[in-house]
């Protein structure tokens, strides 16, 4: 059985006395082992990062940009192979894996503009003979802790921008599906990045704590559950580190009575059941306003029943299994709780049996109606293919559900009324809002991040928010004596 090792200084490295199992969720079987690191492995990675950082921090932004251009091309050329690696260990369909990779590539493309993004400001004559200017400088060594559900997209949100800003980076991918994350770093080095600029340490909480506690790590980026995000935020702050920690979600979609029900139901199906609901931007609650509920249910029910559930290597599959047996059991338990608490389970496709995949972690899409805000399926992040319909008398009641929810990652509204949409966009206390768009993930030159218990720390992911997160701003105020002259220069200045 293959052993997935750490990737440090351009080499596969064993380290740590423990190993974890990596499953293929479609068959429910262990397909490889992953070595789990410890403090010694983390120290090894950090020493490697320190050595390469001494030179990398002086590499021109133009040179870094050229590496990013090369990297973007390599990711595109290898997209099919990378997607296969993701799907084999995660379970999502190949097309879904390709789509998530593309959203990561968009951030790499944004990093190609790093010479412009790192520009400072200059003010002449702020005082008599005094000028002031600012510059952005690297932090040092940064670390990223990434989740199982997007093993390529979220690392690509982190280390390309961090390294483009002049930092070194240590990546701790999810131990459930680490192979594709490691492949990203191999390709980064093939694009021209020096070995050791980005190192990969596999592991669990032991590695996370070692990264947080190490004095050489200057910033921690995290995406995962709110419980862990809060822990990482608080512990990292106690070690005086910068933190961007993105957490859980319970995303609502308001369906107004004037909405195009066909459009809304199609959008809702993709947003709720794509990637088996294992997305932090998945819509898990549809708030049906007024008389829209019955029309929505009538339209959406046959479509849910027609969703093709199957393994990633079946090109006709719309969604695959959930990631693990633990997730399978937890999701089934939450569905049972919804029934017990009085919600109407009007579509129940849990008992899916696929020939040759009898041990896979397949849960078909489920639809609840008449869900109340005190029910467990409403309060908790299910992170599975379960959609809850909550009925609200009017827009104000629906908006209040959004505002009262402790999570604030994303939300959306489907309506033809511009005034209602504008009010919702302004009043929803949510980080990312969609108008007639179910999953409002911003493009790379904006930024990704929620509000409330969906984020801990003061910085969102990618966009200029990430540039600010991965750099210090230094302001210089200078005054020069008169009469200093450097003489003529006749050669063409260069960037190198």
DRENDO-1510 file (C-alpha; in Angstrom, 1 decimal, always signed):
<recs>
REC; n; res; u; v; w
REC; 1; UNK; +0.0; +0.0; +0.0 .
REC; 2; UNK; +1.3; +3.5; -1.0 .
REC; 3; UNK; +2.6; +5.7; +1.8 .
REC; 4; UNK; +2.0; +9.4; +1.3 .
REC; 5; UNK; +5.0; +11.3; +2.8 .
REC; 6; UNK; +5.7; +14.8; +3.7 .
REC; 7; UNK; +7.2; +17.0; +1.0 .
REC; 8; UNK; +10.1; +19.1; +2.3 .
REC; 9; UNK; +12.8; +20.9; +0.3 .
REC; 10; UNK; +11.7; +19.2; -2.9 .
REC; 11; UNK; +11.8; +15.7; -1.5 .
REC; 12; UNK; +9.4; +13.1; -0.1 .
REC; 13; UNK; +10.3; +12.7; +3.6 .
REC; 14; UNK; +9.1; +10.3; +6.2 .
REC; 15; UNK; +8.7; +11.5; +9.7 .
REC; 16; UNK; +6.5; +11.0; +12.8 .
REC; 17; UNK; +5.7; +7.7; +14.4 .
REC; 18; UNK; +2.1; +7.6; +13.4 .
REC; 19; UNK; +0.2; +6.9; +10.2 .
REC; 20; UNK; -3.4; +7.7; +9.0 .
REC; 21; UNK; -5.7; +6.0; +6.6 .
REC; 22; UNK; -6.7; +7.5; +3.3 .
REC; 23; UNK; -9.9; +6.2; +1.9 .
REC; 24; UNK; -11.6; +6.1; -1.5 .
REC; 25; UNK; -15.1; +7.1; -0.3 .
REC; 26; UNK; -16.8; +5.5; -3.2 .
REC; 27; UNK; -15.8; +2.0; -2.2 .
REC; 28; UNK; -15.3; +2.7; +1.6 .
REC; 29; UNK; -11.8; +1.1; +1.6 .
REC; 30; UNK; -8.3; +2.3; +2.6 .
REC; 31; UNK; -6.3; +3.0; -0.6 .
REC; 32; UNK; -3.1; +4.4; +1.0 .
REC; 33; UNK; -1.5; +5.5; +4.2 .
REC; 34; UNK; -0.3; +9.0; +5.1 .
REC; 35; UNK; +2.5; +9.6; +7.6 .
REC; 36; UNK; +1.5; +12.0; +10.3 .
REC; 37; UNK; +4.1; +14.5; +11.4 .
REC; 38; UNK; +5.3; +15.8; +14.7 .
REC; 39; UNK; +7.4; +18.7; +16.1 .
REC; 40; UNK; +10.6; +17.3; +14.6 .
REC; 41; UNK; +9.1; +17.2; +11.1 .
REC; 42; UNK; +7.7; +20.8; +11.6 .
REC; 43; UNK; +11.2; +22.0; +12.7 .
REC; 44; UNK; +12.7; +20.3; +9.6 .
REC; 45; UNK; +10.3; +22.1; +7.3 .
REC; 46; UNK; +10.8; +25.4; +9.0 .
REC; 47; UNK; +14.6; +25.2; +8.8 .
REC; 48; UNK; +14.2; +24.4; +5.1 .
REC; 49; UNK; +11.9; +27.5; +4.7 .
REC; 50; UNK; +14.4; +29.7; +6.5 .
REC; 51; UNK; +17.2; +28.9; +4.2 .
REC; 52; UNK; +15.2; +29.6; +1.0 .
REC; 53; UNK; +13.6; +32.7; +2.4 .
REC; 54; UNK; +17.0; +34.4; +2.8 .
REC; 55; UNK; +17.2; +34.6; -1.0 .
REC; 56; UNK; +13.5; +34.6; -2.0 .
REC; 57; UNK; +12.6; +37.7; -0.1 .
REC; 58; UNK; +15.0; +39.6; -2.4 .
REC; 59; UNK; +13.6; +38.1; -5.6 .
REC; 60; UNK; +12.0; +40.8; -7.7 .
REC; 61; UNK; +8.2; +40.9; -7.9 .
REC; 62; UNK; +8.6; +40.6; -11.7 .
REC; 63; UNK; +10.5; +37.3; -11.3 .
REC; 64; UNK; +7.9; +36.0; -8.9 .
REC; 65; UNK; +5.2; +37.0; -11.4 .
REC; 66; UNK; +6.9; +35.1; -14.2 .
REC; 67; UNK; +6.9; +31.9; -12.0 .
REC; 68; UNK; +3.1; +32.4; -11.4 .
REC; 69; UNK; +2.5; +32.7; -15.1 .
REC; 70; UNK; +4.4; +29.4; -15.6 .
REC; 71; UNK; +2.5; +27.8; -12.7 .
REC; 72; UNK; -0.9; +28.8; -14.1 .
REC; 73; UNK; -0.1; +27.1; -17.4 .
REC; 74; UNK; +1.1; +23.9; -15.6 .
REC; 75; UNK; -2.0; +23.7; -13.5 .
REC; 76; UNK; -4.2; +24.1; -16.6 .
REC; 77; UNK; -2.2; +21.5; -18.5 .
REC; 78; UNK; -2.4; +19.0; -15.6 .
REC; 79; UNK; -6.0; +19.8; -14.6 .
REC; 80; UNK; -7.4; +16.4; -15.6 .
REC; 81; UNK; -4.8; +14.5; -13.6 .
REC; 82; UNK; -5.2; +16.7; -10.6 .
REC; 83; UNK; -9.0; +16.4; -10.6 .
REC; 84; UNK; -8.6; +12.6; -10.7 .
REC; 85; UNK; -6.4; +12.8; -7.6 .
REC; 86; UNK; -9.0; +14.9; -5.8 .
REC; 87; UNK; -11.9; +12.8; -6.7 .
REC; 88; UNK; -10.3; +9.5; -5.8 .
REC; 89; UNK; -9.6; +10.6; -2.2 .
REC; 90; UNK; -12.5; +13.0; -1.7 .
REC; 91; UNK; -15.4; +11.4; -3.7 .
REC; 92; UNK; -16.6; +14.4; -5.6 .
REC; 93; UNK; -17.2; +14.1; -9.4 .
REC; 94; UNK; -14.4; +14.9; -11.8 .
REC; 95; UNK; -16.2; +17.9; -13.2 .
REC; 96; UNK; -16.8; +19.3; -9.8 .
REC; 97; UNK; -13.1; +18.8; -9.0 .
REC; 98; UNK; -12.1; +20.5; -12.2 .
REC; 99; UNK; -14.3; +23.5; -11.3 .
REC; 100; UNK; -12.8; +23.9; -7.9 .
REC; 101; UNK; -9.3; +23.7; -9.4 .
REC; 102; UNK; -10.3; +26.5; -11.8 .
REC; 103; UNK; -11.4; +28.7; -9.0 .
REC; 104; UNK; -7.9; +28.2; -7.5 .
REC; 105; UNK; -6.2; +28.9; -10.8 .
REC; 106; UNK; -8.0; +32.3; -10.9 .
REC; 107; UNK; -6.2; +33.2; -7.6 .
REC; 108; UNK; -2.9; +32.2; -9.2 .
REC; 109; UNK; -3.7; +34.5; -12.1 .
REC; 110; UNK; -4.4; +37.3; -9.7 .
REC; 111; UNK; -0.9; +36.6; -8.2 .
REC; 112; UNK; +0.6; +37.2; -11.6 .
REC; 113; UNK; -0.1; +40.9; -11.0 .
REC; 114; UNK; +2.0; +41.0; -7.9 .
REC; 115; UNK; +4.3; +43.8; -9.1 .
REC; 116; UNK; +1.3; +46.1; -9.2 .
REC; 117; UNK; -0.3; +44.7; -6.0 .
REC; 118; UNK; +2.8; +45.4; -3.9 .
REC; 119; UNK; +3.1; +49.0; -4.9 .
REC; 120; UNK; +3.4; +51.5; -2.1 .
REC; 121; UNK; +2.5; +55.2; -1.9 .
REC; 122; UNK; +4.6; +58.3; -2.1 .
REC; 123; UNK; +4.0; +61.9; -0.9 .
REC; 124; UNK; +6.5; +64.6; -1.8 .
REC; 125; UNK; +7.2; +67.5; +0.5 .
REC; 126; UNK; +5.1; +66.5; +3.5 .
REC; 127; UNK; +7.4; +68.9; +5.3 .
REC; 128; UNK; +10.1; +71.3; +4.4 .
REC; 129; UNK; +12.4; +69.0; +2.3 .
REC; 130; UNK; +10.8; +65.9; +3.7 .
REC; 131; UNK; +9.2; +63.1; +1.7 .
REC; 132; UNK; +7.2; +60.1; +2.9 .
REC; 133; UNK; +6.6; +56.8; +1.2 .
REC; 134; UNK; +5.4; +53.3; +2.1 .
REC; 135; UNK; +6.2; +49.8; +1.0 .
REC; 136; UNK; +4.9; +46.3; +1.6 .
REC; 137; UNK; +7.3; +43.8; +2.9 .
REC; 138; UNK; +7.1; +40.0; +3.6 .
REC; 139; UNK; +6.2; +38.6; +7.0 .
REC; 140; UNK; +8.6; +35.6; +6.9 .
REC; 141; UNK; +7.3; +32.1; +7.1 .
REC; 142; UNK; +3.5; +31.6; +6.9 .
REC; 143; UNK; +1.4; +28.5; +7.4 .
REC; 144; UNK; -1.8; +27.2; +5.9 .
REC; 145; UNK; -4.2; +24.6; +7.4 .
REC; 146; UNK; -6.7; +23.5; +4.7 .
REC; 147; UNK; -9.8; +21.3; +4.8 .
REC; 148; UNK; -10.8; +18.1; +3.1 .
REC; 149; UNK; -13.6; +19.4; +0.9 .
REC; 150; UNK; -11.3; +21.6; -1.4 .
REC; 151; UNK; -7.9; +20.0; -1.3 .
REC; 152; UNK; -6.6; +22.1; -4.3 .
REC; 153; UNK; -8.7; +25.2; -4.4 .
REC; 154; UNK; -8.1; +26.4; -0.8 .
REC; 155; UNK; -4.3; +25.8; -0.8 .
REC; 156; UNK; -4.3; +27.8; -4.1 .
REC; 157; UNK; -6.0; +30.6; -2.2 .
REC; 158; UNK; -3.1; +30.7; +0.2 .
REC; 159; UNK; +0.4; +29.9; -0.9 .
REC; 160; UNK; +0.6; +31.5; -4.3 .
REC; 161; UNK; -0.3; +34.9; -2.8 .
REC; 162; UNK; +1.8; +34.4; +0.3 .
REC; 163; UNK; +4.9; +33.5; -1.8 .
REC; 164; UNK; +4.3; +36.2; -4.3 .
REC; 165; UNK; +4.4; +38.7; -1.4 .
REC; 166; UNK; +7.9; +37.3; -0.6 .
REC; 167; UNK; +7.1; +34.8; +2.1 .
REC; 168; UNK; +7.9; +31.1; +2.5 .
REC; 169; UNK; +5.0; +28.8; +3.3 .
REC; 170; UNK; +4.2; +25.6; +5.1 .
REC; 171; UNK; +1.1; +23.8; +4.1 .
REC; 172; UNK; -0.7; +21.3; +6.3 .
REC; 173; UNK; -3.4; +19.7; +4.1 .
REC; 174; UNK; -6.2; +17.5; +5.4 .
REC; 175; UNK; -4.9; +14.1; +6.2 .
REC; 176; UNK; -8.1; +12.7; +4.5 .
REC; 177; UNK; -7.0; +13.7; +1.0 .
REC; 178; UNK; -3.5; +15.0; +0.9 .
REC; 179; UNK; -2.2; +13.7; -2.5 .
REC; 180; UNK; -3.5; +16.5; -4.7 .
REC; 181; UNK; -2.2; +19.2; -2.3 .
REC; 182; UNK; +1.3; +17.8; -2.5 .
REC; 183; UNK; +1.1; +17.7; -6.3 .
REC; 184; UNK; +0.3; +21.4; -6.3 .
REC; 185; UNK; +3.6; +22.1; -4.7 .
REC; 186; UNK; +5.5; +19.8; -7.0 .
REC; 187; UNK; +4.1; +21.7; -10.0 .
REC; 188; UNK; +5.0; +25.0; -8.3 .
REC; 189; UNK; +8.6; +24.0; -8.2 .
REC; 190; UNK; +8.4; +22.8; -11.8 .
REC; 191; UNK; +7.2; +26.3; -12.6 .
REC; 192; UNK; +10.4; +27.8; -11.1 .
REC; 193; UNK; +9.8; +28.2; -7.4 .
REC; 194; UNK; +12.8; +27.1; -5.4 .
REC; 195; UNK; +12.5; +23.8; -3.5 .
REC; 196; UNK; +11.6; +24.5; +0.1 .
REC; 197; UNK; +9.8; +27.7; -0.6 .
REC; 198; UNK; +6.5; +25.8; +0.0 .
REC; 199; UNK; +6.8; +22.7; +2.2 .
REC; 200; UNK; +4.0; +20.2; +3.0 .
REC; 201; UNK; +3.7; +18.6; +6.4 .
REC; 202; UNK; +0.9; +16.0; +6.8 .
REC; 203; UNK; -0.6; +15.6; +10.2 .
REC; 204; UNK; -3.4; +16.3; +12.7 .
REC; 205; UNK; -3.7; +18.5; +15.8 .
REC; 206; UNK; -0.2; +17.7; +16.9 .
REC; 207; UNK; +1.2; +19.4; +13.7 .
REC; 208; UNK; -1.3; +22.3; +14.0 .
REC; 209; UNK; -0.2; +23.1; +17.5 .
REC; 210; UNK; +3.4; +22.8; +16.6 .
REC; 211; UNK; +2.9; +25.4; +13.8 .
REC; 212; UNK; +1.0; +27.7; +16.0 .
REC; 213; UNK; +3.5; +27.6; +18.8 .
REC; 214; UNK; +6.6; +27.9; +16.7 .
REC; 215; UNK; +8.2; +31.4; +16.9 .
REC; 216; UNK; +9.2; +31.4; +13.2 .
REC; 217; UNK; +5.7; +31.1; +11.9 .
REC; 218; UNK; +4.4; +34.6; +11.6 .
REC; 219; UNK; +0.8; +34.0; +10.2 .
REC; 220; UNK; -1.7; +31.2; +10.2 .
REC; 221; UNK; -4.4; +30.8; +7.5 .
REC; 222; UNK; -7.2; +28.3; +8.2 .
REC; 223; UNK; -10.4; +27.0; +6.6 .
REC; 224; UNK; -12.6; +24.5; +8.4 .
REC; 225; UNK; -15.2; +24.3; +11.1 .
REC; 226; UNK; -16.0; +27.2; +13.4 .
REC; 227; UNK; -15.0; +25.2; +16.5 .
REC; 228; UNK; -11.5; +24.6; +15.2 .
REC; 229; UNK; -11.3; +28.1; +13.6 .
REC; 230; UNK; -12.1; +29.6; +17.0 .
REC; 231; UNK; -9.4; +27.4; +18.7 .
REC; 232; UNK; -6.8; +28.3; +16.1 .
REC; 233; UNK; -7.6; +32.0; +16.3 .
REC; 234; UNK; -7.4; +32.2; +20.1 .
REC; 235; UNK; -4.3; +30.1; +20.4 .
REC; 236; UNK; -2.5; +31.8; +17.5 .
REC; 237; UNK; -3.3; +35.2; +19.0 .
REC; 238; UNK; -1.8; +34.1; +22.3 .
REC; 239; UNK; +1.4; +33.6; +20.4 .
REC; 240; UNK; +1.2; +37.0; +18.7 .
REC; 241; UNK; +0.5; +35.7; +15.2 .
REC; 242; UNK; -1.7; +37.0; +12.5 .
REC; 243; UNK; -4.7; +34.8; +11.8 .
REC; 244; UNK; -7.3; +34.4; +9.1 .
REC; 245; UNK; -9.6; +31.6; +10.2 .
REC; 246; UNK; -12.7; +30.8; +8.1 .
REC; 247; UNK; -15.3; +28.7; +9.8 .
REC; 248; UNK; -18.7; +27.0; +9.4 .
REC; 249; UNK; -21.8; +28.2; +7.6 .
REC; 250; UNK; -25.5; +27.8; +7.4 .
REC; 251; UNK; -26.4; +29.6; +4.2 .
REC; 252; UNK; -29.9; +30.7; +3.5 .
REC; 253; UNK; -31.6; +31.4; +0.2 .
REC; 254; UNK; -34.8; +33.5; +0.3 .
REC; 255; UNK; -37.3; +32.7; -2.5 .
REC; 256; UNK; -39.7; +35.6; -2.9 .
REC; 257; UNK; -43.2; +35.1; -4.3 .
REC; 258; UNK; -42.3; +37.0; -7.5 .
REC; 259; UNK; -39.2; +34.8; -8.1 .
REC; 260; UNK; -38.8; +32.7; -11.3 .
REC; 261; UNK; -39.5; +29.4; -9.6 .
REC; 262; UNK; -37.9; +27.4; -12.4 .
REC; 263; UNK; -34.7; +29.4; -12.1 .
REC; 264; UNK; -34.7; +29.4; -8.3 .
REC; 265; UNK; -35.2; +25.6; -8.1 .
REC; 266; UNK; -32.5; +24.8; -10.6 .
REC; 267; UNK; -30.1; +27.1; -8.7 .
REC; 268; UNK; -31.1; +25.6; -5.4 .
REC; 269; UNK; -30.5; +22.0; -6.5 .
REC; 270; UNK; -27.0; +22.8; -7.6 .
REC; 271; UNK; -26.2; +24.8; -4.6 .
REC; 272; UNK; -27.6; +22.4; -2.1 .
REC; 273; UNK; -26.5; +19.0; -3.5 .
REC; 274; UNK; -23.3; +19.8; -5.6 .
REC; 275; UNK; -20.3; +18.1; -4.0 .
REC; 276; UNK; -22.8; +16.2; -1.8 .
REC; 277; UNK; -23.4; +19.4; +0.1 .
REC; 278; UNK; -19.8; +19.4; +1.4 .
REC; 279; UNK; -19.2; +23.1; +0.7 .
REC; 280; UNK; -19.0; +26.0; +3.1 .
REC; 281; UNK; -21.0; +27.9; +0.5 .
REC; 282; UNK; -23.7; +25.3; +0.0 .
REC; 283; UNK; -27.3; +26.5; +0.4 .
REC; 284; UNK; -28.7; +24.3; +3.2 .
REC; 285; UNK; -31.8; +26.4; +4.0 .
REC; 286; UNK; -34.4; +27.7; +1.5 .
REC; 287; UNK; -36.6; +30.3; +3.1 .
REC; 288; UNK; -39.8; +30.3; +1.1 .
REC; 289; UNK; -41.7; +33.6; +1.5 .
REC; 290; UNK; -45.4; +33.7; +1.4 .
REC; 291; UNK; -47.0; +31.4; -1.1 .
REC; 292; UNK; -43.7; +30.4; -2.8 .
REC; 293; UNK; -43.2; +27.2; -0.7 .
REC; 294; UNK; -45.7; +25.0; -2.4 .
REC; 295; UNK; -44.7; +26.1; -5.9 .
REC; 296; UNK; -41.0; +25.6; -5.0 .
REC; 297; UNK; -41.6; +22.1; -3.6 .
REC; 298; UNK; -43.7; +21.0; -6.6 .
REC; 299; UNK; -41.0; +22.1; -8.9 .
REC; 300; UNK; -38.0; +20.9; -7.0 .
REC; 301; UNK; -39.1; +17.5; -5.8 .
REC; 302; UNK; -39.0; +15.6; -9.2 .
REC; 303; UNK; -35.6; +17.2; -9.9 .
REC; 304; UNK; -34.2; +16.0; -6.7 .
REC; 305; UNK; -35.4; +12.5; -7.4 .
REC; 306; UNK; -33.7; +12.6; -10.8 .
REC; 307; UNK; -30.2; +13.5; -9.4 .
REC; 308; UNK; -27.8; +10.8; -10.4 .
REC; 309; UNK; -25.7; +9.6; -7.4 .
REC; 310; UNK; -22.6; +7.6; -8.3 .
REC; 311; UNK; -18.9; +7.3; -8.1 .
REC; 312; UNK; -16.6; +9.9; -9.5 .
REC; 313; UNK; -15.5; +7.8; -12.4 .
REC; 314; UNK; -19.0; +7.6; -13.8 .
REC; 315; UNK; -19.3; +10.6; -16.1 .
REC; 316; UNK; -23.1; +10.7; -15.6 .
REC; 317; UNK; -22.9; +11.2; -11.9 .
REC; 318; UNK; -24.2; +14.5; -10.5 .
REC; 319; UNK; -22.9; +13.9; -7.0 .
REC; 320; UNK; -20.7; +11.4; -5.3 .
REC; 321; UNK; -20.4; +10.0; -1.7 .
REC; 322; UNK; -19.6; +12.0; +1.4 .
REC; 323; UNK; -16.0; +11.9; +2.5 .
REC; 324; UNK; -16.0; +9.3; +5.4 .
REC; 325; UNK; -17.9; +6.8; +7.4 .
REC; 326; UNK; -18.0; +9.3; +10.3 .
REC; 327; UNK; -19.6; +11.9; +8.1 .
REC; 328; UNK; -22.0; +9.4; +6.7 .
REC; 329; UNK; -23.2; +8.4; +10.2 .
REC; 330; UNK; -23.3; +12.0; +11.5 .
REC; 331; UNK; -25.4; +13.2; +8.5 .
REC; 332; UNK; -27.8; +10.2; +8.9 .
REC; 333; UNK; -28.2; +11.0; +12.6 .
REC; 334; UNK; -29.1; +14.6; +11.8 .
REC; 335; UNK; -31.7; +13.5; +9.3 .
REC; 336; UNK; -33.2; +11.2; +11.9 .
REC; 337; UNK; -33.3; +14.1; +14.4 .
REC; 338; UNK; -35.2; +16.2; +11.8 .
REC; 339; UNK; -37.9; +13.5; +11.5 .
REC; 340; UNK; -38.1; +13.1; +15.3 .
REC; 341; UNK; -38.5; +16.8; +15.9 .
REC; 342; UNK; -41.4; +17.1; +13.5 .
REC; 343; UNK; -40.0; +18.2; +10.1 .
REC; 344; UNK; -41.5; +16.6; +7.0 .
REC; 345; UNK; -39.0; +14.5; +5.1 .
REC; 346; UNK; -40.6; +14.7; +1.7 .
REC; 347; UNK; -37.6; +13.3; -0.3 .
REC; 348; UNK; -35.5; +10.6; +1.4 .
REC; 349; UNK; -32.9; +9.0; -0.8 .
REC; 350; UNK; -30.6; +7.7; +1.9 .
REC; 351; UNK; -30.9; +4.0; +1.0 .
REC; 352; UNK; -28.9; +4.1; -2.2 .
REC; 353; UNK; -27.3; +0.8; -3.2 .
REC; 354; UNK; -24.9; +0.9; -6.1 .
REC; 355; UNK; -23.6; -2.4; -7.6 .
REC; 356; UNK; -19.9; -2.7; -6.9 .
REC; 357; UNK; -20.0; +0.2; -4.4 .
REC; 358; UNK; -22.0; -1.3; -1.6 .
REC; 359; UNK; -19.5; -0.1; +1.0 .
REC; 360; UNK; -19.3; +3.4; -0.3 .
REC; 361; UNK; -20.4; +6.4; +1.8 .
REC; 362; UNK; -23.3; +7.4; -0.5 .
REC; 363; UNK; -26.2; +9.4; +0.8 .
REC; 364; UNK; -28.7; +10.5; -1.7 .
REC; 365; UNK; -30.2; +14.0; -1.6 .
REC; 366; UNK; -32.9; +14.6; +1.0 .
REC; 367; UNK; -35.5; +17.4; +1.3 .
REC; 368; UNK; -37.2; +18.6; +4.4 .
REC; 369; UNK; -40.3; +20.9; +4.6 .
REC; 370; UNK; -41.7; +22.8; +7.6 .
REC; 371; UNK; -38.4; +23.1; +9.3 .
REC; 372; UNK; -38.4; +25.3; +12.4 .
REC; 373; UNK; -35.5; +27.4; +13.6 .
REC; 374; UNK; -35.3; +25.5; +16.9 .
REC; 375; UNK; -34.7; +22.2; +15.2 .
REC; 376; UNK; -31.2; +20.6; +15.2 .
REC; 377; UNK; -31.2; +20.3; +11.4 .
REC; 378; UNK; -31.6; +24.0; +11.2 .
REC; 379; UNK; -29.2; +25.0; +14.0 .
REC; 380; UNK; -26.2; +22.8; +13.0 .
REC; 381; UNK; -24.1; +22.7; +9.9 .
REC; 382; UNK; -25.0; +19.4; +8.3 .
REC; 383; UNK; -22.3; +19.5; +5.6 .
REC; 384; UNK; -24.2; +16.9; +3.6 .
REC; 385; UNK; -26.9; +16.6; +0.8 .
REC; 386; UNK; -29.8; +17.8; +3.0 .
REC; 387; UNK; -31.9; +20.8; +2.1 .
REC; 388; UNK; -34.3; +22.3; +4.6 .
REC; 389; UNK; -37.3; +24.5; +3.6 .
REC; 390; UNK; -38.4; +27.0; +6.2 .
REC; 391; UNK; -41.7; +28.8; +5.5 .
REC; 392; UNK; -41.9; +32.6; +6.3 .
REC; 393; UNK; -44.9; +34.8; +6.2 .
REC; 394; UNK; -43.2; +37.7; +4.6 .
REC; 395; UNK; -39.8; +39.2; +3.6 .
REC; 396; UNK; -39.2; +40.8; +7.0 .
REC; 397; UNK; -39.6; +37.4; +8.7 .
REC; 398; UNK; -37.3; +35.7; +6.2 .
REC; 399; UNK; -34.6; +38.5; +6.6 .
REC; 400; UNK; -34.8; +38.1; +10.4 .
REC; 401; UNK; -33.9; +34.4; +10.1 .
REC; 402; UNK; -30.8; +35.3; +8.2 .
REC; 403; UNK; -29.8; +38.0; +10.7 .
REC; 404; UNK; -30.5; +35.8; +13.7 .
REC; 405; UNK; -28.4; +32.9; +12.5 .
REC; 406; UNK; -25.0; +32.7; +14.3 .
REC; 407; UNK; -23.2; +32.0; +11.0 .
REC; 408; UNK; -22.7; +34.6; +8.3 .
REC; 409; UNK; -20.8; +33.1; +5.4 .
REC; 410; UNK; -23.1; +33.4; +2.4 .
REC; 411; UNK; -26.8; +34.0; +1.5 .
REC; 412; UNK; -28.8; +34.8; -1.5 .
REC; 413; UNK; -32.2; +36.1; -2.6 .
REC; 414; UNK; -34.2; +35.2; -5.7 .
REC; 415; UNK; -36.6; +38.0; -6.7 .
REC; 416; UNK; -37.6; +40.2; -9.6 .
REC; 417; UNK; -37.9; +43.2; -7.4 .
REC; 418; UNK; -34.9; +45.5; -7.3 .
REC; 419; UNK; -35.9; +47.4; -4.2 .
REC; 420; UNK; -36.2; +44.1; -2.2 .
REC; 421; UNK; -32.9; +42.9; -3.6 .
REC; 422; UNK; -31.2; +46.1; -2.7 .
REC; 423; UNK; -32.6; +46.1; +0.8 .
REC; 424; UNK; -31.5; +42.5; +1.3 .
REC; 425; UNK; -28.0; +43.2; +0.1 .
REC; 426; UNK; -27.7; +46.0; +2.6 .
REC; 427; UNK; -29.4; +44.5; +5.6 .
REC; 428; UNK; -28.2; +40.9; +5.6 .
REC; 429; UNK; -25.4; +40.7; +8.1 .
REC; 430; UNK; -23.5; +38.2; +5.9 .
REC; 431; UNK; -20.1; +38.4; +4.2 .
REC; 432; UNK; -21.1; +37.3; +0.7 .
REC; 433; UNK; -24.6; +38.0; -0.7 .
REC; 434; UNK; -26.0; +36.8; -4.0 .
REC; 435; UNK; -28.9; +38.3; -5.9 .
REC; 436; UNK; -30.4; +35.6; -8.2 .
REC; 437; UNK; -27.1; +33.8; -7.7 .
REC; 438; UNK; -27.1; +30.9; -5.3 .
REC; 439; UNK; -23.4; +30.6; -4.5 .
REC; 440; UNK; -22.0; +34.1; -4.4 .
REC; 441; UNK; -18.3; +33.2; -4.2 .
REC; 442; UNK; -16.4; +36.3; -5.3 .
REC; 443; UNK; -13.9; +36.4; -8.1 .
REC; 444; UNK; -10.2; +36.4; -7.2 .
REC; 445; UNK; -9.7; +40.2; -7.3 .
REC; 446; UNK; -12.4; +40.7; -4.6 .
REC; 447; UNK; -12.1; +38.6; -1.4 .
REC; 448; UNK; -13.8; +35.6; +0.2 .
REC; 449; UNK; -15.0; +35.7; +3.8 .
REC; 450; UNK; -18.0; +35.6; +6.1 .
REC; 451; UNK; -19.2; +37.5; +9.2 .
REC; 452; UNK; -20.2; +36.5; +12.7 .
REC; 453; UNK; -19.1; +32.9; +13.6 .
REC; 454; UNK; -18.0; +32.2; +10.1 .
REC; 455; UNK; -14.7; +34.0; +10.5 .
REC; 456; UNK; -12.2; +34.7; +13.2 .
REC; 457; UNK; -9.5; +37.3; +12.6 .
REC; 458; UNK; -9.5; +40.5; +10.6 .
REC; 459; UNK; -8.7; +39.3; +7.1 .
REC; 460; UNK; -10.6; +37.6; +4.3 .
REC; 461; UNK; -9.1; +35.2; +1.8 .
REC; 462; UNK; -7.5; +36.2; -1.5 .
REC; 463; UNK; -7.9; +39.6; -3.2 .
REC; 464; UNK; -6.2; +42.7; -1.7 .
REC; 465; UNK; -7.3; +41.4; +1.7 .
REC; 466; UNK; -4.7; +38.6; +1.3 .
REC; 467; UNK; -2.0; +40.9; +0.1 .
REC; 468; UNK; -2.5; +43.0; +3.3 .
REC; 469; UNK; -2.6; +39.8; +5.4 .
REC; 470; UNK; +0.7; +38.5; +4.0 .
REC; 471; UNK; +2.7; +41.7; +4.2 .
REC; 472; UNK; +3.8; +44.4; +6.7 .
REC; 473; UNK; +3.4; +48.0; +5.7 .
REC; 474; UNK; +6.4; +50.1; +6.4 .
REC; 475; UNK; +6.4; +53.9; +6.1 .
REC; 476; UNK; +9.6; +55.8; +5.6 .
REC; 477; UNK; +10.0; +59.6; +6.2 .
REC; 478; UNK; +13.2; +61.0; +4.8 .
REC; 479; UNK; +15.1; +64.3; +4.5 .
REC; 480; UNK; +18.4; +64.6; +2.6 .
REC; 481; UNK; +21.1; +67.3; +3.0 .
REC; 482; UNK; +21.5; +69.5; +0.0 .
REC; 483; UNK; +24.4; +68.9; -2.4 .
REC; 484; UNK; +24.5; +65.1; -2.6 .
REC; 485; UNK; +24.8; +64.0; -6.3 .
REC; 486; UNK; +25.4; +60.6; -7.7 .
REC; 487; UNK; +26.7; +61.5; -11.2 .
REC; 488; UNK; +25.5; +60.4; -14.6 .
REC; 489; UNK; +24.5; +56.8; -15.5 .
REC; 490; UNK; +24.5; +55.7; -19.1 .
REC; 491; UNK; +23.3; +52.1; -18.9 .
REC; 492; UNK; +19.7; +51.0; -19.1 .
REC; 493; UNK; +18.2; +50.2; -15.7 .
REC; 494; UNK; +17.0; +46.6; -15.3 .
REC; 495; UNK; +14.5; +44.8; -13.1 .
REC; 496; UNK; +16.9; +41.9; -12.2 .
</recs>
